[in-house]
Amino acid sequence: RSELQRAKRLASVTTLRAEHAKGLELCQAGVAAAGNGNTLPHIVECRNAWEELVELWQGLGKDLEVAAQELATERPEHTFWRKVFDTSVSEAERQTILAEAARCAAQFDQEFQQQRQRLVRRKKVAVENVGDRLLVLGNA
């Protein structure tokens, strides 16, 4: 039984590593898309936001690797993973924990989508401003 649980935990770590890689890659692409942003303040703001997200994902990656290392060297008296993967909790507690996790995931997704929408709007405004400037220069 303990080997089966350990295998499930290792599989969870593998899944989390894959999700981490996707998230980090997405944020790094956001930084690259923002360019160097030396000229327009809103581009600098976007780039800074993407860079913060990259730093957060890198921190999560480090935490994940620490947890994975603990799992790899786990001894029966190790309590951290026993608490995380404890199957002896009641169904009500399990549902409460799952509901909280779903709420946090939904909140993160909503914040991410809002950030993405702001980025799209900023890009659109920047393009419109360039068009307006060209029109003004053409009429001068």
The first five atom37 places (N, CA, C, CB, O) and aatype in JSON, in Angstrom:
{
  "aatype": [1, 15, 6, 10, 5, 1, 0, 11, 1, 10, 0, 15, 19, 16, 16, 10, 1, 0, 6, 8, 0, 11, 7, 10, 6, 10, 4, 5, 0, 7, 19, 0, 0, 0, 7, 2, 7, 2, 16, 10, 14, 8, 9, 19, 6, 4, 1, 2, 0, 17, 6, 6, 10, 19, 6, 10, 17, 5, 7, 10, 7, 11, 3, 10, 6, 19, 0, 0, 5, 6, 10, 0, 16, 6, 1, 14, 6, 8, 16, 13, 17, 1, 11, 19, 13, 3, 16, 15, 19, 15, 6, 0, 6, 1, 5, 16, 9, 10, 0, 6, 0, 0, 1, 4, 0, 0, 5, 13, 3, 5, 6, 13, 5, 5, 5, 1, 5, 1, 10, 19, 1, 1, 11, 11, 19, 0, 19, 6, 2, 19, 7, 3, 1, 10, 10, 19, 10, 7, 2, 0],
  "atom_mask": [
    [1, 1, 1, 1, 1],
    [1, 1, 1, 1, 1],
    [1, 1, 1, 1, 1],
    [1, 1, 1, 1, 1],
    [1, 1, 1, 1, 1],
    [1, 1, 1, 1, 1],
    [1, 1, 1, 1, 1],
    [1, 1, 1, 1, 1],
    [1, 1, 1, 1, 1],
    [1, 1, 1, 1, 1],
    [1, 1, 1, 1, 1],
    [1, 1, 1, 1, 1],
    [1, 1, 1, 1, 1],
    [1, 1, 1, 1, 1],
    [1, 1, 1, 1, 1],
    [1, 1, 1, 1, 1],
    [1, 1, 1, 1, 1],
    [1, 1, 1, 1, 1],
    [1, 1, 1, 1, 1],
    [1, 1, 1, 1, 1],
    [1, 1, 1, 1, 1],
    [1, 1, 1, 1, 1],
    [1, 1, 1, 0, 1],
    [1, 1, 1, 1, 1],
    [1, 1, 1, 1, 1],
    [1, 1, 1, 1, 1],
    [1, 1, 1, 1, 1],
    [1, 1, 1, 1, 1],
    [1, 1, 1, 1, 1],
    [1, 1, 1, 0, 1],
    [1, 1, 1, 1, 1],
    [1, 1, 1, 1, 1],
    [1, 1, 1, 1, 1],
    [1, 1, 1, 1, 1],
    [1, 1, 1, 0, 1],
    [1, 1, 1, 1, 1],
    [1, 1, 1, 0, 1],
    [1, 1, 1, 1, 1],
    [1, 1, 1, 1, 1],
    [1, 1, 1, 1, 1],
    [1, 1, 1, 1, 1],
    [1, 1, 1, 1, 1],
    [1, 1, 1, 1, 1],
    [1, 1, 1, 1, 1],
    [1, 1, 1, 1, 1],
    [1, 1, 1, 1, 1],
    [1, 1, 1, 1, 1],
    [1, 1, 1, 1, 1],
    [1, 1, 1, 1, 1],
    [1, 1, 1, 1, 1],
    [1, 1, 1, 1, 1],
    [1, 1, 1, 1, 1],
    [1, 1, 1, 1, 1],
    [1, 1, 1, 1, 1],
    [1, 1, 1, 1, 1],
    [1, 1, 1, 1, 1],
    [1, 1, 1, 1, 1],
    [1, 1, 1, 1, 1],
    [1, 1, 1, 0, 1],
    [1, 1, 1, 1, 1],
    [1, 1, 1, 0, 1],
    [1, 1, 1, 1, 1],
    [1, 1, 1, 1, 1],
    [1, 1, 1, 1, 1],
    [1, 1, 1, 1, 1],
    [1, 1, 1, 1, 1],
    [1, 1, 1, 1, 1],
    [1, 1, 1, 1, 1],
    [1, 1, 1, 1, 1],
    [1, 1, 1, 1, 1],
    [1, 1, 1, 1, 1],
    [1, 1, 1, 1, 1],
    [1, 1, 1, 1, 1],
    [1, 1, 1, 1, 1],
    [1, 1, 1, 1, 1],
    [1, 1, 1, 1, 1],
    [1, 1, 1, 1, 1],
    [1, 1, 1, 1, 1],
    [1, 1, 1, 1, 1],
    [1, 1, 1, 1, 1],
    [1, 1, 1, 1, 1],
    [1, 1, 1, 1, 1],
    [1, 1, 1, 1, 1],
    [1, 1, 1, 1, 1],
    [1, 1, 1, 1, 1],
    [1, 1, 1, 1, 1],
    [1, 1, 1, 1, 1],
    [1, 1, 1, 1, 1],
    [1, 1, 1, 1, 1],
    [1, 1, 1, 1, 1],
    [1, 1, 1, 1, 1],
    [1, 1, 1, 1, 1],
    [1, 1, 1, 1, 1],
    [1, 1, 1, 1, 1],
    [1, 1, 1, 1, 1],
    [1, 1, 1, 1, 1],
    [1, 1, 1, 1, 1],
    [1, 1, 1, 1, 1],
    [1, 1, 1, 1, 1],
    [1, 1, 1, 1, 1],
    [1, 1, 1, 1, 1],
    [1, 1, 1, 1, 1],
    [1, 1, 1, 1, 1],
    [1, 1, 1, 1, 1],
    [1, 1, 1, 1, 1],
    [1, 1, 1, 1, 1],
    [1, 1, 1, 1, 1],
    [1, 1, 1, 1, 1],
    [1, 1, 1, 1, 1],
    [1, 1, 1, 1, 1],
    [1, 1, 1, 1, 1],
    [1, 1, 1, 1, 1],
    [1, 1, 1, 1, 1],
    [1, 1, 1, 1, 1],
    [1, 1, 1, 1, 1],
    [1, 1, 1, 1, 1],
    [1, 1, 1, 1, 1],
    [1, 1, 1, 1, 1],
    [1, 1, 1, 1, 1],
    [1, 1, 1, 1, 1],
    [1, 1, 1, 1, 1],
    [1, 1, 1, 1, 1],
    [1, 1, 1, 1, 1],
    [1, 1, 1, 1, 1],
    [1, 1, 1, 1, 1],
    [1, 1, 1, 1, 1],
    [1, 1, 1, 1, 1],
    [1, 1, 1, 1, 1],
    [1, 1, 1, 1, 1],
    [1, 1, 1, 1, 1],
    [1, 1, 1, 0, 1],
    [1, 1, 1, 1, 1],
    [1, 1, 1, 1, 1],
    [1, 1, 1, 1, 1],
    [1, 1, 1, 1, 1],
    [1, 1, 1, 1, 1],
    [1, 1, 1, 1, 1],
    [1, 1, 1, 0, 1],
    [1, 1, 1, 1, 1],
    [1, 1, 1, 1, 1]
  ],
  "atom_positions": [
    [[0.83, -1.19, 0.0], [0.0, 0.0, 0.0], [0.87, 1.25, 0.0], [-0.95, 0.0, 1.21], [0.6, 2.18, -0.75]],
    [[1.89, 1.28, 0.8], [2.76, 2.44, 0.88], [3.46, 2.69, -0.45], [3.79, 2.25, 2.0], [3.65, 3.84, -0.84]],
    [[3.85, 1.63, -1.15], [4.5, 1.79, -2.46], [3.52, 2.37, -3.49], [5.04, 0.44, -2.97], [3.92, 3.19, -4.32]],
    [[2.26, 1.95, -3.43], [1.26, 2.49, -4.34], [1.05, 3.98, -4.09], [-0.08, 1.73, -4.18], [0.99, 4.77, -5.03]],
    [[0.96, 4.37, -2.83], [0.8, 5.78, -2.49], [2.02, 6.59, -2.94], [0.59, 5.95, -0.97], [1.88, 7.69, -3.47]],
    [[3.19, 6.03, -2.74], [4.42, 6.72, -3.16], [4.43, 6.9, -4.67], [5.68, 5.94, -2.7], [4.82, 7.95, -5.17]],
    [[4.01, 5.88, -5.41], [3.95, 5.97, -6.87], [2.96, 7.06, -7.3], [3.56, 4.62, -7.48], [3.23, 7.8, -8.24]],
    [[1.83, 7.13, -6.62], [0.85, 8.18, -6.94], [1.43, 9.56, -6.69], [-0.44, 7.98, -6.11], [1.23, 10.48, -7.48]],
    [[2.15, 9.71, -5.61], [2.76, 11.0, -5.29], [3.81, 11.38, -6.33], [3.4, 10.95, -3.89], [3.88, 12.53, -6.76]],
    [[4.62, 10.4, -6.73], [5.62, 10.68, -7.76], [4.96, 11.08, -9.08], [6.52, 9.46, -7.98], [5.44, 11.96, -9.78]],
    [[3.85, 10.43, -9.41], [3.1, 10.79, -10.61], [2.55, 12.21, -10.49], [1.95, 9.79, -10.86], [2.53, 12.96, -11.46]],
    [[2.09, 12.58, -9.29], [1.6, 13.94, -9.07], [2.71, 14.96, -9.27], [1.0, 14.08, -7.66], [2.49, 16.02, -9.85]],
    [[3.89, 14.64, -8.79], [5.03, 15.55, -8.95], [5.35, 15.71, -10.44], [6.27, 15.02, -8.18], [5.64, 16.81, -10.9]],
    [[5.3, 14.62, -11.19], [5.56, 14.68, -12.63], [4.53, 15.56, -13.31], [5.55, 13.26, -13.24], [4.88, 16.37, -14.17]],
    [[3.27, 15.41, -12.95], [2.19, 16.24, -13.52], [2.42, 17.71, -13.16], [0.81, 15.77, -13.01], [2.27, 18.59, -14.01]],
    [[2.76, 17.97, -11.91], [3.02, 19.35, -11.48], [4.21, 19.95, -12.22], [3.25, 19.4, -9.97], [4.2, 21.13, -12.55]],
    [[5.23, 19.16, -12.46], [6.39, 19.65, -13.21], [5.98, 20.06, -14.63], [7.51, 18.58, -13.27], [6.42, 21.09, -15.14]],
    [[5.13, 19.26, -15.25], [4.66, 19.59, -16.6], [3.85, 20.88, -16.59], [3.82, 18.43, -17.18], [4.03, 21.73, -17.46]],
    [[2.95, 21.02, -15.62], [2.15, 22.25, -15.51], [3.04, 23.45, -15.23], [1.09, 22.1, -14.4], [2.83, 24.54, -15.77]],
    [[4.04, 23.25, -14.39], [4.98, 24.32, -14.07], [5.71, 24.77, -15.33], [5.99, 23.86, -12.99], [5.86, 25.97, -15.58]],
    [[6.17, 23.82, -16.12], [6.89, 24.15, -17.35], [6.01, 24.96, -18.3], [7.4, 22.86, -18.04], [6.47, 25.92, -18.92]],
    [[4.75, 24.57, -18.43], [3.82, 25.3, -19.3], [3.62, 26.73, -18.81], [2.45, 24.57, -19.38], [3.69, 27.68, -19.6]],
    [[3.37, 26.89, -17.52], [3.13, 28.21, -16.95], [4.35, 29.12, -17.09], [0.0, 0.0, 0.0], [4.22, 30.29, -17.45]],
    [[5.52, 28.57, -16.81], [6.75, 29.35, -16.91], [7.0, 29.75, -18.36], [7.94, 28.56, -16.36], [7.38, 30.88, -18.64]],
    [[6.79, 28.83, -19.27], [6.98, 29.11, -20.7], [6.03, 30.22, -21.17], [6.77, 27.84, -21.54], [6.44, 31.11, -21.92]],
    [[4.78, 30.16, -20.74], [3.8, 31.18, -21.11], [4.24, 32.57, -20.62], [2.41, 30.83, -20.53], [4.16, 33.55, -21.36]],
    [[4.7, 32.64, -19.39], [5.13, 33.92, -18.83], [6.4, 34.43, -19.5], [5.36, 33.79, -17.32], [6.55, 35.63, -19.73]],
    [[7.31, 33.54, -19.82], [8.53, 33.95, -20.52], [8.19, 34.46, -21.92], [9.53, 32.78, -20.6], [8.82, 35.39, -22.41]],
    [[7.21, 33.85, -22.56], [6.75, 34.34, -23.86], [6.14, 35.73, -23.72], [5.72, 33.36, -24.49], [6.32, 36.58, -24.59]],
    [[5.43, 35.98, -22.62], [4.87, 37.3, -22.36], [5.96, 38.35, -22.21], [0.0, 0.0, 0.0], [5.82, 39.47, -22.7]],
    [[7.04, 37.99, -21.53], [8.17, 38.92, -21.38], [8.77, 39.21, -22.75], [9.25, 38.34, -20.42], [9.05, 40.36, -23.08]],
    [[8.96, 38.16, -23.53], [9.55, 38.34, -24.86], [8.64, 39.19, -25.75], [9.81, 36.97, -25.53], [9.13, 40.03, -26.51]],
    [[7.34, 38.98, -25.66], [6.39, 39.73, -26.47], [6.36, 41.2, -26.08], [4.99, 39.13, -26.35], [6.1, 42.06, -26.93]],
    [[6.62, 41.5, -24.82], [6.61, 42.89, -24.36], [7.84, 43.65, -24.86], [6.56, 42.93, -22.83], [7.87, 44.88, -24.8]],
    [[8.84, 42.93, -25.34], [10.05, 43.59, -25.84], [10.81, 44.27, -24.73], [0.0, 0.0, 0.0], [10.62, 43.96, -23.56]],
    [[11.68, 45.21, -25.12], [12.47, 45.86, -24.07], [11.7, 47.01, -23.42], [13.78, 46.38, -24.64], [12.02, 47.41, -22.3]],
    [[10.68, 47.55, -24.09], [9.78, 48.52, -23.48], [10.43, 49.78, -22.97], [0.0, 0.0, 0.0], [9.97, 50.36, -21.99]],
    [[11.48, 50.22, -23.61], [12.17, 51.43, -23.14], [11.44, 52.72, -23.5], [13.56, 51.48, -23.71], [11.7, 53.76, -22.91]],
    [[10.52, 52.65, -24.47], [9.94, 53.89, -24.97], [8.56, 54.21, -24.43], [9.89, 53.84, -26.45], [8.26, 55.37, -24.14]],
    [[7.71, 53.22, -24.28], [6.34, 53.48, -23.88], [6.09, 52.99, -22.45], [5.36, 52.81, -24.85], [6.38, 51.83, -22.14]],
    [[5.56, 53.85, -21.58], [5.37, 53.48, -20.17], [4.49, 52.25, -19.98], [4.77, 54.63, -19.41], [4.77, 51.41, -19.13]],
    [[3.43, 52.12, -20.77], [2.54, 50.97, -20.56], [3.21, 49.67, -20.98], [1.24, 51.16, -21.34], [2.89, 48.61, -20.45]],
    [[4.14, 49.73, -21.92], [4.89, 48.53, -22.3], [5.83, 48.13, -21.16], [5.7, 48.77, -23.62], [5.99, 46.95, -20.86]],
    [[6.44, 49.12, -20.54], [7.32, 48.85, -19.39], [6.51, 48.18, -18.28], [7.99, 50.16, -18.87], [6.98, 47.23, -17.65]],
    [[5.31, 48.7, -18.03], [4.43, 48.14, -16.99], [4.07, 46.69, -17.31], [3.15, 48.99, -16.85], [4.09, 45.82, -16.43]],
    [[3.73, 46.42, -18.56], [3.39, 45.05, -18.98], [4.59, 44.13, -18.8], [2.93, 45.02, -20.45], [4.46, 43.03, -18.25]],
    [[5.74, 44.59, -19.25], [6.94, 43.76, -19.13], [7.24, 43.46, -17.67], [8.14, 44.45, -19.8], [7.59, 42.33, -17.31]],
    [[7.12, 44.48, -16.82], [7.37, 44.28, -15.39], [6.4, 43.26, -14.8], [7.25, 45.62, -14.63], [6.8, 42.42, -13.98]],
    [[5.14, 43.31, -15.2], [4.15, 42.36, -14.7], [4.52, 40.94, -15.14], [2.73, 42.73, -15.19], [4.45, 40.0, -14.35]],
    [[4.9, 40.81, -16.41], [5.29, 39.47, -16.9], [6.54, 38.97, -16.18], [5.54, 39.5, -18.42], [6.64, 37.79, -15.86]],
    [[7.5, 39.87, -15.92], [8.71, 39.47, -15.22], [8.4, 39.02, -13.79], [9.71, 40.63, -15.2], [9.02, 38.08, -13.29]],
    [[7.45, 39.69, -13.14], [7.03, 39.26, -11.8], [6.45, 37.86, -11.85], [6.0, 40.25, -11.19], [6.74, 37.02, -11.0]],
    [[5.61, 37.61, -12.87], [5.03, 36.27, -13.01], [6.11, 35.22, -13.24], [4.02, 36.24, -14.16], [6.03, 34.12, -12.69]],
    [[7.12, 35.55, -14.05], [8.22, 34.62, -14.28], [8.92, 34.3, -12.96], [9.24, 35.2, -15.31], [9.22, 33.14, -12.67]],
    [[9.18, 35.33, -12.16], [9.83, 35.11, -10.86], [8.99, 34.23, -9.95], [10.11, 36.45, -10.18], [9.51, 33.36, -9.26]],
    [[7.67, 34.45, -9.96], [6.78, 33.62, -9.14], [6.83, 32.16, -9.6], [5.33, 34.15, -9.2], [6.92, 31.25, -8.78]],
    [[6.76, 31.95, -10.91], [6.82, 30.58, -11.43], [8.16, 29.93, -11.11], [6.59, 30.57, -12.95], [8.2, 28.74, -10.79]],
    [[9.24, 30.69, -11.18], [10.55, 30.13, -10.82], [10.59, 29.74, -9.35], [11.67, 31.14, -11.13], [11.15, 28.7, -8.99]],
    [[10.0, 30.57, -8.5], [9.93, 30.23, -7.07], [9.11, 28.98, -6.83], [0.0, 0.0, 0.0], [9.48, 28.14, -6.02]],
    [[7.98, 28.86, -7.55], [7.17, 27.66, -7.43], [7.95, 26.43, -7.88], [5.88, 27.79, -8.25], [7.84, 25.36, -7.29]],
    [[8.74, 26.6, -8.93], [9.57, 25.49, -9.41], [10.57, 25.03, -8.37], [0.0, 0.0, 0.0], [10.78, 23.83, -8.19]],
    [[11.17, 25.98, -7.69], [12.13, 25.62, -6.63], [11.41, 24.88, -5.5], [12.83, 26.88, -6.08], [11.92, 23.88, -5.0]],
    [[10.24, 25.38, -5.1], [9.47, 24.71, -4.05], [9.07, 23.3, -4.48], [8.21, 25.53, -3.7], [9.12, 22.36, -3.68]],
    [[8.69, 23.16, -5.73], [8.31, 21.84, -6.24], [9.5, 20.88, -6.2], [7.78, 21.96, -7.68], [9.35, 19.71, -5.84]],
    [[10.66, 21.37, -6.56], [11.84, 20.51, -6.54], [12.23, 20.11, -5.11], [13.02, 21.21, -7.21], [12.68, 18.99, -4.87]],
    [[12.04, 21.02, -4.16], [12.3, 20.67, -2.75], [11.33, 19.57, -2.31], [12.15, 21.93, -1.83], [11.74, 18.6, -1.68]],
    [[10.07, 19.74, -2.66], [9.08, 18.73, -2.3], [9.38, 17.4, -2.99], [7.66, 19.2, -2.67], [9.25, 16.34, -2.38]],
    [[9.79, 17.46, -4.25], [10.12, 16.24, -4.99], [11.33, 15.54, -4.35], [10.41, 16.56, -6.47], [11.37, 14.31, -4.25]],
    [[12.3, 16.33, -3.93], [13.48, 15.76, -3.27], [13.09, 15.09, -1.96], [14.55, 16.85, -3.02], [13.58, 14.0, -1.64]],
    [[12.21, 15.74, -1.2], [11.75, 15.14, 0.05], [11.03, 13.83, -0.23], [10.82, 16.11, 0.8], [11.19, 12.85, 0.5]],
    [[10.24, 13.82, -1.28], [9.51, 12.61, -1.64], [10.46, 11.5, -2.06], [8.51, 12.9, -2.77], [10.27, 10.33, -1.71]],
    [[11.5, 11.87, -2.81], [12.46, 10.87, -3.28], [13.22, 10.24, -2.12], [13.44, 11.5, -4.26], [13.6, 9.06, -2.18]],
    [[13.45, 11.01, -1.07], [14.22, 10.49, 0.07], [13.32, 10.21, 1.26], [15.32, 11.48, 0.46], [13.79, 10.12, 2.4]],
    [[12.03, 10.07, 1.01], [11.05, 9.91, 2.08], [11.31, 8.66, 2.92], [9.65, 9.85, 1.5], [11.61, 7.58, 2.42]],
    [[11.18, 8.86, 4.19], [11.26, 7.77, 5.15], [9.87, 7.63, 5.79], [12.38, 8.02, 6.24], [9.1, 8.59, 5.77]],
    [[9.55, 6.5, 6.34], [8.22, 6.33, 6.92], [7.86, 7.36, 7.98], [8.11, 4.97, 7.52], [6.69, 7.7, 8.15]],
    [[8.86, 7.88, 8.69], [8.55, 8.85, 9.74], [8.37, 10.26, 9.18], [9.66, 8.86, 10.78], [8.02, 11.18, 9.92]],
    [[8.6, 10.44, 7.89], [8.39, 11.75, 7.25], [6.92, 12.13, 7.38], [8.83, 11.73, 5.76], [6.05, 11.39, 6.92]],
    [[6.64, 13.26, 7.97], [5.25, 13.63, 8.19], [4.69, 14.6, 7.16], [5.1, 14.23, 9.54], [3.48, 14.65, 6.96]],
    [[5.55, 15.38, 6.5], [5.05, 16.38, 5.56], [4.16, 15.76, 4.49], [6.22, 17.11, 4.91], [3.02, 16.19, 4.3]],
    [[4.67, 14.76, 3.8], [3.9, 14.15, 2.71], [2.72, 13.35, 3.24], [4.79, 13.24, 1.86], [1.68, 13.25, 2.58]],
    [[2.86, 12.8, 4.43], [1.72, 12.1, 5.01], [0.56, 13.06, 5.21], [2.1, 11.44, 6.35], [-0.6, 12.7, 4.97]],
    [[0.86, 14.28, 5.65], [-0.2, 15.27, 5.84], [-0.8, 15.7, 4.5], [0.34, 16.49, 6.59], [-2.01, 15.83, 4.36]],
    [[0.08, 15.93, 3.52], [-0.39, 16.4, 2.22], [-1.27, 15.35, 1.55], [0.8, 16.75, 1.32], [-2.31, 15.68, 0.98]],
    [[-0.86, 14.1, 1.6], [-1.57, 13.05, 0.9], [-2.37, 12.13, 1.84], [-0.59, 12.23, 0.11], [-2.65, 10.98, 1.5]],
    [[-2.71, 12.63, 2.99], [-3.44, 11.84, 3.98], [-4.82, 11.46, 3.42], [-3.6, 12.61, 5.31], [-5.6, 12.32, 3.02]],
    [[-5.08, 10.16, 3.39], [-6.37, 9.69, 2.88], [-7.35, 9.39, 4.0], [-6.17, 8.44, 2.02], [-8.45, 8.9, 3.76]],
    [[-6.96, 9.67, 5.23], [-7.83, 9.35, 6.36], [-8.75, 10.51, 6.74], [-7.0, 8.94, 7.55], [-9.47, 10.41, 7.73]],
    [[-8.73, 11.61, 6.0], [-9.61, 12.73, 6.32], [-11.04, 12.38, 5.95], [-9.14, 14.02, 5.6], [-11.3, 11.56, 5.07]],
    [[-11.96, 13.02, 6.63], [-13.37, 12.74, 6.36], [-13.77, 13.3, 4.99], [-14.27, 13.34, 7.46], [-13.09, 14.16, 4.43]],
    [[-14.86, 12.79, 4.48], [-15.34, 13.25, 3.17], [-15.69, 14.73, 3.21], [-16.57, 12.43, 2.72], [-15.45, 15.45, 2.24]],
    [[-16.25, 15.2, 4.31], [-16.59, 16.62, 4.45], [-15.33, 17.48, 4.38], [-17.35, 16.88, 5.78], [-15.31, 18.51, 3.7]],
    [[-14.27, 17.06, 5.09], [-13.01, 17.8, 5.05], [-12.43, 17.78, 3.63], [-12.0, 17.2, 6.05], [-11.92, 18.8, 3.15]],
    [[-12.5, 16.64, 3.0], [-11.98, 16.5, 1.64], [-12.72, 17.45, 0.69], [-12.1, 15.03, 1.15], [-12.11, 18.13, -0.13]],
    [[-14.06, 17.49, 0.82], [-14.85, 18.37, -0.04], [-14.55, 19.84, 0.23], [-16.35, 18.1, 0.16], [-14.5, 20.65, -0.69]],
    [[-14.33, 20.18, 1.49], [-13.98, 21.55, 1.85], [-12.64, 21.94, 1.24], [-13.94, 21.71, 3.38], [-12.5, 23.02, 0.68]],
    [[-11.69, 21.05, 1.34], [-10.36, 21.31, 0.78], [-10.45, 21.43, -0.74], [-9.37, 20.19, 1.18], [-9.85, 22.34, -1.32]],
    [[-11.18, 20.53, -1.37], [-11.33, 20.59, -2.82], [-12.05, 21.86, -3.26], [-12.09, 19.36, -3.32], [-11.68, 22.46, -4.28]],
    [[-13.06, 22.27, -2.53], [-13.78, 23.5, -2.86], [-12.85, 24.71, -2.74], [-15.01, 23.67, -1.93], [-12.88, 25.6, -3.59]],
    [[-12.04, 24.74, -1.7], [-11.1, 25.84, -1.52], [-10.06, 25.85, -2.64], [-10.4, 25.74, -0.15], [-9.72, 26.91, -3.16]],
    [[-9.57, 24.68, -3.0], [-8.61, 24.59, -4.11], [-9.24, 25.05, -5.42], [-8.08, 23.14, -4.26], [-8.6, 25.76, -6.2]],
    [[-10.48, 24.66, -5.66], [-11.18, 25.08, -6.88], [-11.4, 26.59, -6.87], [-12.54, 24.34, -7.01], [-11.26, 27.24, -7.91]],
    [[-11.73, 27.15, -5.72], [-11.92, 28.59, -5.61], [-10.62, 29.34, -5.9], [-12.44, 28.96, -4.21], [-10.61, 30.33, -6.63]],
    [[-9.53, 28.84, -5.33], [-8.23, 29.48, -5.56], [-7.84, 29.39, -7.04], [-7.15, 28.82, -4.69], [-7.34, 30.35, -7.62]],
    [[-8.06, 28.24, -7.64], [-7.74, 28.07, -9.06], [-8.59, 28.99, -9.92], [-7.96, 26.6, -9.49], [-8.09, 29.6, -10.86]],
    [[-9.86, 29.11, -9.6], [-10.76, 30.0, -10.36], [-10.33, 31.46, -10.2], [-12.22, 29.82, -9.9], [-10.34, 32.23, -11.16]],
    [[-9.95, 31.84, -8.99], [-9.5, 33.21, -8.74], [-8.21, 33.49, -9.51], [-9.28, 33.45, -7.23], [-8.07, 34.55, -10.12]],
    [[-7.28, 32.53, -9.49], [-6.04, 32.7, -10.23], [-6.34, 32.84, -11.72], [-5.08, 31.51, -9.98], [-5.77, 33.7, -12.39]],
    [[-7.22, 31.98, -12.24], [-7.58, 32.02, -13.65], [-8.22, 33.36, -14.01], [-8.53, 30.87, -14.0], [-7.9, 33.95, -15.04]],
    [[-9.1, 33.85, -13.15], [-9.76, 35.13, -13.4], [-8.74, 36.27, -13.42], [-10.84, 35.39, -12.32], [-8.79, 37.13, -14.3]],
    [[-7.82, 36.27, -12.47], [-6.8, 37.31, -12.43], [-5.9, 37.23, -13.65], [-5.97, 37.18, -11.14], [-5.5, 38.25, -14.21]],
    [[-5.58, 36.01, -14.06], [-4.75, 35.81, -15.25], [-5.46, 36.34, -16.49], [-4.4, 34.32, -15.42], [-4.85, 37.02, -17.31]],
    [[-6.73, 36.02, -16.63], [-7.5, 36.49, -17.79], [-7.61, 38.02, -17.8], [-8.91, 35.86, -17.79], [-7.51, 38.64, -18.86]],
    [[-7.8, 38.62, -16.63], [-7.88, 40.08, -16.55], [-6.54, 40.7, -16.96], [-8.25, 40.52, -15.12], [-6.51, 41.69, -17.69]],
    [[-5.45, 40.11, -16.49], [-4.12, 40.61, -16.86], [-3.93, 40.49, -18.37], [-3.01, 39.82, -16.11], [-3.4, 41.39, -19.01]],
    [[-4.36, 39.38, -18.93], [-4.25, 39.15, -20.36], [-5.08, 40.17, -21.15], [-4.69, 37.72, -20.72], [-4.62, 40.71, -22.16]],
    [[-6.3, 40.44, -20.68], [-7.16, 41.41, -21.35], [-6.54, 42.81, -21.28], [-8.55, 41.42, -20.71], [-6.6, 43.56, -22.26]],
    [[-5.96, 43.17, -20.14], [-5.31, 44.47, -20.02], [-4.14, 44.57, -20.99], [-4.83, 44.72, -18.58], [-3.93, 45.61, -21.61]],
    [[-3.4, 43.5, -21.12], [-2.27, 43.47, -22.04], [-2.75, 43.65, -23.48], [-1.49, 42.15, -21.9], [-2.14, 44.4, -24.25]],
    [[-3.83, 42.98, -23.85], [-4.38, 43.11, -25.21], [-4.86, 44.55, -25.44], [-5.55, 42.11, -25.43], [-4.61, 45.12, -26.5]],
    [[-5.54, 45.12, -24.44], [-6.02, 46.51, -24.58], [-4.85, 47.48, -24.72], [-6.89, 46.9, -23.37], [-4.91, 48.41, -25.52]],
    [[-3.8, 47.27, -23.96], [-2.64, 48.15, -24.03], [-1.99, 48.07, -25.41], [-1.61, 47.78, -22.95], [-1.61, 49.09, -25.99]],
    [[-1.88, 46.86, -25.93], [-1.31, 46.7, -27.27], [-2.18, 47.41, -28.29], [-1.16, 45.21, -27.63], [-1.67, 48.06, -29.2]],
    [[-3.5, 47.28, -28.15], [-4.43, 47.9, -29.09], [-4.32, 49.42, -29.0], [-5.88, 47.45, -28.79], [-4.3, 50.1, -30.03]],
    [[-4.25, 49.96, -27.8], [-4.12, 51.41, -27.61], [-2.81, 51.89, -28.22], [-4.18, 51.79, -26.1], [-2.77, 52.94, -28.87]],
    [[-1.75, 51.14, -28.02], [-0.44, 51.53, -28.57], [-0.51, 51.59, -30.09], [0.66, 50.54, -28.11], [0.01, 52.52, -30.69]],
    [[-1.14, 50.61, -30.71], [-1.26, 50.59, -32.17], [-2.13, 51.75, -32.64], [-1.85, 49.25, -32.64], [-1.8, 52.4, -33.63]],
    [[-3.24, 52.03, -31.95], [-4.1, 53.14, -32.31], [-3.37, 54.47, -32.17], [-5.37, 53.13, -31.46], [-3.52, 55.35, -33.01]],
    [[-2.59, 54.62, -31.1], [-1.84, 55.85, -30.89], [-0.83, 56.07, -32.0], [-1.13, 55.82, -29.54], [-0.63, 57.2, -32.44]],
    [[-0.19, 55.03, -32.44], [0.78, 55.14, -33.53], [0.05, 55.58, -34.79], [1.52, 53.79, -33.76], [0.55, 56.43, -35.53]],
    [[-1.13, 55.0, -35.05], [-1.91, 55.39, -36.21], [-2.33, 56.85, -36.15], [0.0, 0.0, 0.0], [-2.25, 57.55, -37.15]],
    [[-2.76, 57.31, -34.99], [-3.14, 58.71, -34.81], [-1.95, 59.64, -35.05], [-3.7, 58.93, -33.39], [-2.08, 60.67, -35.7]],
    [[-0.81, 59.26, -34.53], [0.39, 60.09, -34.71], [0.77, 60.18, -36.19], [1.57, 59.51, -33.9], [1.16, 61.24, -36.68]],
    [[0.64, 59.06, -36.89], [0.96, 59.08, -38.33], [0.01, 59.98, -39.08], [0.91, 57.66, -38.92], [0.42, 60.69, -40.0]],
    [[-1.28, 59.97, -38.69], [-2.25, 60.84, -39.33], [-1.91, 62.31, -39.07], [-3.67, 60.53, -38.83], [-1.97, 63.13, -39.99]],
    [[-1.55, 62.63, -37.85], [-1.18, 64.01, -37.5], [0.05, 64.43, -38.27], [-0.93, 64.13, -35.98], [0.1, 65.54, -38.8]],
    [[1.03, 63.57, -38.35], [2.26, 63.91, -39.09], [1.96, 64.06, -40.58], [3.33, 62.83, -38.86], [2.56, 64.9, -41.25]],
    [[1.04, 63.24, -41.09], [0.69, 63.32, -42.51], [-0.05, 64.6, -42.84], [0.0, 0.0, 0.0], [0.06, 65.11, -43.96]],
    [[-0.81, 65.13, -41.88], [-1.56, 66.36, -42.12], [-0.72, 67.62, -41.87], [-2.79, 66.38, -41.24], [-1.13, 68.73, -42.22]],
    [[0.43, 67.45, -41.26], [1.24, 68.62, -40.93], [2.04, 69.13, -42.09], [2.16, 68.31, -39.8], [2.77, 70.11, -41.96]]
  ]
}
